[in-house]
Amino acid sequence: MKYANFYDLHTHSKHSFDGHHSCTLMCESAVQKGLKGLAITDHCEIDSKDCDFNKLCSSQFFDTSKAATVFSGSLEVFKGIELGQAVYDKPLAEKILAKYDYDFVLGSIHNLRDMEDFFFLDYNKGYDIYDLLGRYFDTEYELCEWNKFDSLAHLTYPLRYITGKFGIEVDMSRFSDKIDKILALLIKNEKALEINTSGYFNIMKDILPNAEIVARYKELGGKYITLGSDSHYYDKIGMGIEQGLDAAKKCGFEYFTVYRKRRPYLIPIE
């Protein structure tokens, strides 16, 4: 392993609707791979129409808390959540955050209002890609204005499918101003930008967001970055993190960030 400080801060267990394995199995895999820390950040999609949020979040939190105790001494387990579309129902999102003593909260947008997840869209069926992306980045900015998360997850999430699945190239320079506004607000609010390494494993072969955006965050004064594989399988934990750390160093970062009780702690990239 190239780096001694090896953490994966974006993973999903069976408590995510698209997850597959128990928290215990996820943690066992992390230990076997030599990770120092693992954040289990199961989905909580605030705009889900048929979700029992009390049951979902209670089960998630109980199992992650149990894993943190069981693996104490061999793996630091962070009690996390990926809060999707929080700005679509802010009172509900804030109620969940007030109820559970999370270590780490990822903020994300997976779909526009009253639309399916970008994962499900068929981009060959007449969608105006630039309109979708413009509205997406506007919603990301709205999420940053809400400001009740720790790290902004996969800032260029739609590209995972538009480019990574459908092979459609996008001129991202058209969104430079919108992205700069998002980065500037993250920095003002002392929030982290996630380097999501899932893009390494499709035809993108790149981090989300890409190194150009990560470097721009640094240039504007960004201090906090987190790294996560976005793994939904126990055997995928840690995938791409080494490459993500390489990218972070090239962008000028000497530290990445972990969160304990919602407070940031800088970890040397070494």
N, C-alpha and C positions, 0 to 999 in steps of 0.2 A: 504494500500500500504506500503510495507516494506521500500522503499527508497523515501525520499523527492525529491531528484534530479533524475527525471525520464525523460529521453530523448530517442527518437527513431530516429536514424540518417540514416536509409536506408528504404525508402518506395517508392511506385510507384502509381501514379494516372492514370487516363484514358489516359494521354499523352504517357504512355508506351504502346508498342504494346500488352503486356499481362496484362495491368492494367484495372481497371473496374470503378473507381469512381472519382468524381471531387475533385480538391484540397480543395474546401470548405467542402465537406462531410468528407474528410480525417481529416481536422483540427477540425471540430466539434466533431468527434469521439475522437480525442486526448484530447480535452478539457474535454469531459465527463469522460474520463478515468483518468484524473488528471495529464497528462503529462505537463512538463514545456516547452518542446521544441520538434519540429518535423522538420526533414529535408525531403523534397520531392525531391527524387533523381531519376527522370525518366530516362529510358534507352535512350542512344544515342549510337547505335551500329555502329561504324565507318566503318565496312566492309559490311554494308547493301547495297545490289545492287540496290534497288529501293526506296530509301528514299530521300525525299526532306528535307535535313537537315536544310535549312533556315526556312522553315515552321514549322518543328517539334520543333526546339530549340526556336524559337520565341514564339510559343504558350505555350510551357512549361514554359519559363521564365516569360512571361506575367502573366499567371495564378498564378504561385507561388509568384511573386512579389505582386500581388493583394491580395492574401491570407495573406501575411506578414503584409500588411497594415490593412486589415479588422480585423485580430485577434490580433493586437498589444495591449498589456495590459493583454491579457488572455492566449496567447500562443506565444512563440518565434518560428517563422517559418523561417527556413534556406533555402535559394535558392540554390538548389543542382542539381547535375547531376551524373548519373552513366555512365561514359565514357567507353564503351566496346571496346576492341581490338584496343586501340588507336595507338599501334605501327604498325598496319597494314596500316595505312595512317597517319603518323605523321603530315604532313602539314595541313590536314583537321582538325585533332583533335586540333592542336594549333590555327587554325583560329577560331574555335568555342570558345575555352577558351579565346581568345583575345576579342571576340565580346561581351560576356555576363559577367556581374559583379556577378559571383557566390560567394556564401559564402563557399561552400563545394563541392569538387570534389572527387567522388569515382573512383578508377581505378580498372578495372576488365577484366578478360579473360573468355569468355563463350564458345569459340570454338577455335580449332586449325585452322591454315590457310587452306582455301578451304575445310573446313569440317563444318558439322552442329553443332549447339549448343550441348553440352554434354547432355542436356535434351532430345534430340531427338534420341540419339543413342541406339540401341538394343544391350546390352552387352552380350547377349546370342548368338550372331551371329559371333563368331570367332575373336572378337577384342583382340589384345594383350594389356591387361589392363596396364601392366607395361610400355610398349612402349608409350601408350597414355599419361600416367601420367608423364613419364620422359620428353616428349616433352612439356607437359603442364607447368611443373615447369620451364623448360628452357624459355618458353615464358613469364611466370610471372617475371622471372629475367630480361628479356629484357624490360618489362614494368617498372620495378623498375629502370633500367638504364635510361630510358626516363625521369622519375622523375618529371612529371608535374601534378601529382594528390596529394591529401591530405591524403587519407587513402586507403590502399590496401584491396579491398573487398574479402570476402569469399575465403581465400587462398586455401582451399581444396575443391573448388566448385564441381569438378567432383564426389567427394565422395557422394554428395547429391543424386546422381542417381545410381552410381555404387554400393554403399552400401545401401543408404537410400531407393532406389526403387527396385533394383535387388537383394539385400541381399548378394552381393559378398564381402567377406572380403578381405582386402588389407593389405599386410605387409608394413606399412609406413616407417619402419626402412630402407628400401631400398632407400628412398629419403631423409634421414637425412642430407646428405651433401648439396644437392640442396636447401633444405629448410633453412638450416643454412646460406647459401650464400644470399638467399632472405632476411632473417631477418637482417643479418648484413648490407646489403645495405640499407634497410629501416631505420635502426638506424643511419647509417652514414649520410643519407640524411634528417634525422629528420622527417620522415614520420610515419604516424600512421598505426597500424594493426587493422583491423576490427574484432570484435567478432560478428559474424553473428548468430542470434539465430534461424534461420529457421530450423536447423537440429533437434531441440527439437521436432518437430511435424511430423517426420517420424520415421521409425524404428531405425534410428541412435540414437535418444534421446540424442543429443550432440550438442555442438556449432561447428561452422566452422570458423577457424580451431579448433581442440580440445584443451583441457586445457594443454596438454603436450607441444604443440607448443606455446601457449600463454605464458606459464611459461618459455619456452626456450627464447622467445623474451625478457622477463623481465630479465632473467639471463644474456643475452648478452648485456644488457644495454638499452633495449627498454623503452621508456617513454610514448609514446602516444598510446592510444587505443580508438576506437570508438565502439559504440554498435548500432546494427540495426536489426530489425525484418525481413527485406526484404518483408514486407507486400505488397500484391497487392490488398488487400481488406480493406475497411474502418474499418470493425469490427475486423480485425486482428492486427491493429496497437498496438504496445507495447508488443505483445506476446513474451514471453521468455526473455524480457529485465531484469526482476528481477533475473531470474536464471543466465543470463549472467553477471550481476553485482556480484552475489554470486561467480561465477567462477573467475571473475577478482580479487576479493578480495583474494580468495584462491591462486591465482597465484602471489600475492604480490603487486597488484596495489591498491593505495589509491585514485587515481583520474582517471577519464576518460576525454576525450577531445571533445569539440565542436569547430566548425570553424565558424568564422565570417569574411567575406571578405578575406577568404583563410588564416586567421591567427588562430593558435591554442590557445584555452583557457582551462585551467584545471578546472574540476568540481569535488569536493569531492564526493566520493562514500559514501553517507550517506542519 
